[in-house]
Amino acid sequence: MAKVTLVVAVLLVALGLVGYLGTGSQHPTALIPAWFGLALGLGGFLAISPNEGRRKLFMHINVTIALLGFLGVAGEIIRTLVSTINLNAVMSGSQPPPVNEIALISKVAMAALLLVYVGLCVRSFIAARRARKV
């Protein structure tokens, strides 16, 4: 799973850089996926170890970082969609605020990557526990 972590880290860094450059380098918050990618990459490198205890520790840290990142970005996606579909604005006849499409796409991509990664980690943890019982 450490190698999968490194792949996800590279994808998150690339997503952050593409989002940042896609906004004309004006919005540093577009780099948030890159920061999560760097954190996961560091943890992935530290998890590549013959020591089982060290590997388990860093993989659990990595999945915790990914889960927190997913929850945060999922909350932001919901907040963005709710503010776009603001019922008060619709009922009063005013236009809802415009949606930054690049930001929304970046958030959805980050959420999808992190959710898949967390799912793979959980599946790996369950398989490792079952293998130990046998």
C-alpha positions as CSV (number, residue, x, y, z in Angstrom):
1,M,0.0,0.0,0.0
2,A,3.0,2.3,0.4
3,K,3.4,2.4,-3.4
4,V,-0.3,3.1,-3.9
5,T,0.2,6.0,-1.4
6,L,3.0,7.4,-3.5
7,V,0.9,7.2,-6.7
8,V,-2.0,9.0,-5.0
9,A,0.4,11.6,-3.6
10,V,1.7,12.3,-7.1
11,L,-1.8,12.6,-8.5
12,L,-2.8,15.0,-5.7
13,V,0.3,17.2,-6.3
14,A,-0.4,17.2,-10.0
15,L,-4.1,18.1,-9.3
16,G,-3.0,21.0,-7.1
17,L,-0.5,22.4,-9.6
18,V,-3.0,22.1,-12.5
19,G,-5.6,23.9,-10.5
20,Y,-3.2,26.6,-9.4
21,L,-1.9,27.2,-12.9
22,G,-5.5,26.9,-14.3
23,T,-6.5,29.8,-12.2
24,G,-3.7,31.9,-13.5
25,S,-1.6,31.4,-10.4
26,Q,-4.0,33.8,-8.6
27,H,-5.5,31.5,-6.0
28,P,-3.1,29.8,-3.7
29,T,-5.9,27.7,-2.1
30,A,-5.8,25.7,-5.4
31,L,-2.6,24.2,-4.0
32,I,-4.4,22.5,-1.1
33,P,-4.5,19.1,-2.9
34,A,-0.7,19.4,-3.5
35,W,-0.1,19.9,0.3
36,F,-2.2,16.8,1.0
37,G,-0.2,15.0,-1.7
38,L,3.1,16.1,-0.1
39,A,2.0,14.9,3.3
40,L,0.9,11.5,1.9
41,G,4.1,11.2,-0.1
42,L,6.2,11.7,2.9
43,G,4.2,9.2,4.8
44,G,4.4,6.8,1.9
45,F,8.2,7.0,1.8
46,L,8.3,6.4,5.5
47,A,6.0,3.4,5.2
48,I,8.4,1.7,2.8
49,S,10.1,-0.2,5.5
50,P,10.9,-3.8,6.4
51,N,9.8,-3.0,9.9
52,E,6.2,-4.1,10.2
53,G,5.4,-1.8,13.1
54,R,6.8,1.3,11.4
55,R,4.9,0.4,8.1
56,K,1.6,0.0,10.0
57,L,2.1,3.2,11.9
58,F,2.7,5.3,8.8
59,M,0.0,3.7,6.8
60,H,-2.5,4.4,9.6
61,I,-1.3,8.0,9.7
62,N,-1.7,8.2,5.9
63,V,-5.2,6.9,5.9
64,T,-6.1,9.3,8.7
65,I,-4.8,12.3,6.7
66,A,-6.7,11.1,3.6
67,L,-9.9,10.6,5.6
68,L,-9.6,14.1,7.1
69,G,-8.9,15.5,3.7
70,F,-11.9,13.8,2.2
71,L,-14.2,15.0,4.9
72,G,-13.0,18.5,4.6
73,V,-13.2,18.7,0.8
74,A,-16.6,16.9,0.8
75,G,-17.9,19.6,3.2
76,E,-16.6,22.3,0.9
77,I,-18.3,20.7,-2.1
78,I,-21.6,20.6,-0.1
79,R,-21.1,24.2,1.0
80,T,-20.5,25.3,-2.5
81,L,-23.6,23.5,-3.9
82,V,-25.8,24.8,-1.1
83,S,-24.7,28.4,-1.7
84,T,-25.3,28.0,-5.4
85,I,-28.8,26.6,-4.8
86,N,-29.6,29.3,-2.2
87,L,-33.4,29.1,-1.9
88,N,-33.7,32.7,-0.6
89,A,-32.0,33.9,-3.8
90,V,-34.2,31.8,-6.0
91,M,-37.4,32.9,-4.3
92,S,-36.5,36.6,-4.4
93,G,-35.7,36.4,-8.1
94,S,-32.0,37.3,-7.7
95,Q,-29.2,35.3,-9.3
96,P,-27.2,32.9,-7.2
97,P,-23.5,33.5,-7.0
98,P,-21.5,32.1,-9.9
99,V,-19.7,28.9,-9.4
100,N,-15.9,28.7,-9.9
101,E,-15.9,25.6,-12.2
102,I,-12.2,24.9,-11.9
103,A,-12.4,25.0,-8.1
104,L,-15.4,22.7,-8.1
105,I,-13.8,20.2,-10.5
106,S,-10.6,20.2,-8.4
107,K,-12.6,19.6,-5.2
108,V,-14.5,16.7,-6.7
109,A,-11.4,15.2,-8.1
110,M,-9.6,15.5,-4.8
111,A,-12.6,14.0,-2.9
112,A,-12.8,11.1,-5.4
113,L,-9.0,10.3,-5.2
114,L,-9.0,10.4,-1.4
115,L,-12.2,8.3,-1.1
116,V,-10.8,5.6,-3.4
117,Y,-7.5,5.7,-1.4
118,V,-9.2,5.4,1.9
119,G,-11.3,2.5,0.6
120,L,-8.2,0.7,-0.7
121,C,-6.4,1.2,2.6
122,V,-9.4,-0.1,4.6
123,R,-9.6,-3.2,2.3
124,S,-5.9,-3.7,2.8
125,F,-6.1,-3.4,6.5
126,I,-8.9,-6.0,6.7
127,A,-7.0,-8.4,4.4
128,A,-3.9,-8.0,6.6
129,R,-5.9,-8.7,9.8
130,R,-7.5,-11.8,8.2
131,A,-4.1,-13.1,7.1
132,R,-2.8,-12.8,10.6
133,K,-5.6,-14.8,12.1
134,V,-5.0,-17.8,9.8
